[in-house]
Amino acid sequence: MAKLMAPGGTQAMAFAVLEAGADAVYVGPAGWSRRPPEDELQDEEIREIHEFARSRGQEVKVAMNSLPGPQEIDLFYQKVEQYIGWGLSSFILNDIGCIRQLHRRFPGVDIHASVTCAVCNREDVRFYQEIGANVVILSYRWGVEVDQIRAIKAEVPVGIEVFLFTSLQEGIICPGRCTMSPYLRFDRWIDSEGKDHCFGSANRGGSCHRVCQAGWDIDCTDDSATKRVGLKSSPSLVLHELPDYVEAGVDYLKIPGREHPDGVMRDITRFYRKVLDEVLASPNPAVVEHFIPEWEELKYRWKVERVQRDRFRIWRAEQSAV
């Protein structure tokens, strides 16, 4: 049965989405999860969220989906062992070596291959399953078709996770494979645990500056004209796909938005909880139709927050680069 997974960018957000009906919440430890410090959590906050979720029969997924450097590997495993000692047993990872080694050292741990693994076909999914992933998320960048999900479920013994949003246009930026952001701004510091924070590089556990959203002028050599293009479009929340996702056997439906306000994510989680419950109760695709007005309102709220946050990140980086 499909589970609803929601973001916990703050401790208050994590509590709010769990109370709003999420089956699972994903959280990121400071410096390890491809987000700026304001959207990550300290270890004690994660422990408190886990205790709250466990008391309600809900799950916590710990996102450690950056790429640890050689000097950080021991610290990475110390973190994981600490969380496992608290009873946490589910991690979202990106690094191939860490996925393989974590699976070998802790066979019972649940491993999600992050969207930043950039899977785009069945063989990619098979590869991550073979090295230890229990669940693989399909990249919204390529578009998720139900026939693809059915084929994967039939051929590969792995859980499938999909985002509840989609890209409005493909663009050329693929999540987890972009290295543009550090060229605009890049700061480094070492914290008290020895973690190397690389602000400006999401791949290294810092903040992406959304360079792709700034707008780019491309020179057209044939006529010396200039064309403005978007390297990546802002995605949009989905609705009509839910019945097909459930019918195809999707294991996790993931709501994005750790960087958004707590109240917005609480309302979106509550909305998708209602929709998913009706879809699970009825296989008729038309069951989602009466949710369209509320969906349109939430889509607008979510998009406004995302656009404002993206513009702020670009502005902040540009100011430091002047």
N, C-alpha and C positions, 0 to 999 in steps of 0.2 A: 504494500500500500504506500502510495506517495506521501512523503513527509514534507512539511513546510519548514524551510530554514530561513531565518531572518538575521539581520546584522546587529552587532553590539559594539558600536563605535565608542560608546561611553557606558559606564556601569548602569546609569539610569536608563539608557536605551535598551540594554540587555534585559533588565528587569521588565521594562515596558512591553517589549515584543513577546517575551515569554508569557506575561499576563494576558497579552492580546491573542494568544493561541498558537504561537510558533511551536512546532515540535522540537526544534533545535535552534540554537543561536551560535553564530560564529564570532569569535573575538580575536584580537591580535595583540600579542605581547609587545611592549615598547621596543622598537628597533628591529623587529623581526618580520613585519607583516605588510610591507608595501603601502604604508600610510604615514602621514605626518604625525608628530607626537600627540597632537590634540585628538586624534582618532584612534589611539592605541591605549592599552590598559597596563597597569602595574600588576605584578603577580598576585598580590593580595586581593585586588579587585576581581581577578579571574577566579581565584579560589572561592570568594564569596558568591560569585555568579554560579559557579559549579554546585555549591552546596544548596543554593536556592533552587536551581534546576533539578537537581537530584531529588529533592524533597517533593517535587511535583511530577516526577517521572519524565522529565525532559532532558535533552542532550546539550552538551557544549562542545563545539568544535574549535580547536585552537589553531589559528592561521599562523604558520611559521613559513610563509611562502616567499621568502627572499632567498638570495644565493649566498650562503655563508662562505667567507674567505677561509683559507687554510688555518689561520690563527684562531678562528671562531668555532671550529668543528667541536672541540671538547666542550665549549660553553653551550653549544647547541644541544648536545646530548645531556649535559647537566640539567638544562631547562626541561627537556623532555622527561627525564627521570623524575624530576621534582613534580611535574604535573601528574605523571602516572602514579606517583606516591600519594597524591591527593585524591586519586580515583578517576582522573581524566584519562580517556583512552581513545580520543579521536583527534586527528591532526590533519590540517590542510597544508600540503607541501608542494614545492616547485622543483627543488634540486634533485636531479636523478640519483646521485650518489646517496643523498640523505634518505630518499624513499627506499632504496634498496637496503641500506644498512639498518634503518629503523625497523623494517620488516624482518630482517634477520635477527636483530637483537631482541625485539619485542613482537613475536609472531601474533599475539592476540590484539595488537593495536590496530585501530581502524584508520586507514590512510586514504585521504581524498587527494587526487591529483588536481592541483589548482588550475584555474582558467589560464594562468600564466605559463602552464606547460604547453599551451597553444596546440592542443590536439585538433586535427582537422580531417581525419579519416579513420576507418576501422583499424588499420594497422597501427596507428598511433595509440589508439585505445588499448589494443592488444599488448603493445609494448609496455605501457604503464601497469597493466594488470599483471604481466609476467614478472615485473621487478618488485611488485608488492602492493600496488594500489588496490583497495577494495572498491573505491568509487572514483569515477572519472567524470569531470564536468566537461560538457561540450561547449566550444567557444561560440558565443553569440556573434563574433566577428564574421563567421562563415554562414550564419543562418542555420537553424536547427530544424531539419525536416523529420517528420514522423517516420517515414520509411527508413531513414538512417538509424533512428533509435531502434526500430524493430529488428533491423539487420544486425546491429551490434548486440542486442540482447539475445538474439538467436545464436550468435557465433562466439561471443566472448563472455565468460563467466564473471561479470563485473557489474557493480551498481552504476547507474547513470544519473547524473545530476544536470539540470538545465537552469539557466537564469530565467527569471520572469521579466526579462526585458530583451529587446533586440535592437540591433543597429539599423538605423533608417537608411543608411547607404554603406557600402562595403568600405570605401576608403582604402588606404594602403598600410595603415598601422595595425599590427597584430599584437594583442595583449601579451605581455611577457617577453616580447622580442624587440621592443623599442629601446634605443639608447640615446635618444635625442635630448631628453630633459637635462642631464648633467652639463650639457654644453651651454645652457643658459645660466644656470647657477648650480654651484656644487660646494657644499660645506661639509666638513668632517669633524667629529669629536668622539672621544672614547669615554664611555660612561664608567661608573664605579665597578661594574661587573667585568669590564674589559671588552664590551661590545663596541664595535666600530660602527658608528652611525654615519651614514652617507646621505645627508640631506640633498635632494635633487635627483637621486637615483632610486627609483622604486625597486629595481632589481637587487639593490644592496640594502633594502629595508628602510628606505627613506621616502621622501615625498616626491611624487611626479608633479612637474610644474604645468602639465597640460599644454605643452608646446604645440601639439598637433591641433589644438582648438583655436590657435591665434589667428589663423588665416594666412595663406601663403600665395605669393605672386610667382607664377611659373612662366618663364620666358619661352615663347614659342619661336623656335629658330627659323621656321619657314617664312614667317612674315614679320618678325621682330615684334609681334604683339605680346602683351602680357595677359595672362589668364589667372584669375584668383580661384583657388581651389581649397577645399577642406581636406586635410589629410585623414581625418576621422570625424564621423558625425556623432552628435549626441544621441544616445539610444533612447528608447521609449518603452514604457511598461506594456506588457501584453495581457490579453484576456482570452480571446477566442481559441488560443492554442491549448488551454488547460485540459479540456476533455480529451483531446488527442494525445497529449503527453501522458495522462493517466492511463488511457487505454493501451498505449504502447509500452507501459511498464516502467516509466521514469520513477526512480527511487527518491530523489530529492528535488524539490522546487525551491530555487534559491532567490530570495529578494535581495537586491543590491542596495547599498546606501549607508555604509558606516559613517560617511562624512556629512550626512544630512541631519537636520534637527530631530531630537528625540520624538517629539510629537508627530511629526510627519511619518516617521518609520513605524510608530505605534499604530497610526491610522491605516497605513498601507498593509501592515501585517494583519490587523483585524479584518480588513476588507478581503484579503486573499484567504483568510481562514474561513470566512463565510462562503466564498466561491468554491473553495476546494471541498468543503463539507457537502455542498449541493452536488458537485460533480461526482464525488465518491458515492453519493446516494443514488444518482441517476446517470446512466450512460448517454443520455440524449445531449448532443452538442448545443441544442437550443437553450439548455438550462442556464447558460451564462447571459442570455440576452437582456434580462431585466436588471443586470448589474452595470449596463453600459453607462448610464448617467453618472453614477458614482465613480466608475473607472475613469471617465473623461476628466472629472474634477481632480482626482488623485494624480493622474498623468500630468496635468498642468502644474499642480503643486510641486511634484517631484522634479519636473523639468526646470521650473523656475529656480529651485534650490540648486540644482546641478549646474545650471548656466552661471548663476551668481558665484558659486564656489570655484568654478573653472576660471572665470574672469579674475577673481581675487588671486588665485594661484599664479596666473600669468602676470598680473600687475606686480605682485610681491617679488617675483623673480626678476622682472624688468627693472624694478627700482634698485635692487641690489647690484644689477649688472651695469647701471649707469656710472 
